[in-house]
Amino acid sequence: MGGINMKVSELQIGDWVKISRHEKVVGIQNISVASPDHYNITTKLAGESYHRKEDEVESIPLTKEIMDANLDGPDGWKYDGIRYTWANTFSKSAHLHAVYIEFIMDQAILCVYERKSTMAHSQEPRILGMKISYVHELQHSLRLCGLSELADNLKI
């Protein structure tokens, strides 16, 4: 995994990142400023804590292998040989979301559609043709569309 260093201020709770000195992929549970050039990062798994400089936190490239890891289960992502698809049923908010990710020349392209009500016959685009390079970018985009649970449950 060859990510780039990123600004810790861009992270959100639940984001997946790589701690470079440990070569470890972690989910963020808490972030705090320890000093002007160090951050305390607590992970979702086993509550591990890292005291790291910003240049030791790397983004994780979004790959087909990562999407393949999310294909299991009846509510998981599906793959039809062209694109990865996820859709939910009508929820408490009566919205139906459909999420599509297609890789073109190893670049992930994201589209998210939303149906406003059970009476609507068509879906309105929320995100259309957005380039996504890193896992945390996908997670942020899904959260902005109201799909926090999907973003937080992404498997790496």
Summary of the structure (lengths in Angstrom):
residues: 156
radius of gyration: 16.7
end to end distance: 11.2
largest distance: 53.4
contacts: 433
relative contact order: 0.18
helix: 17%
strand: 42%
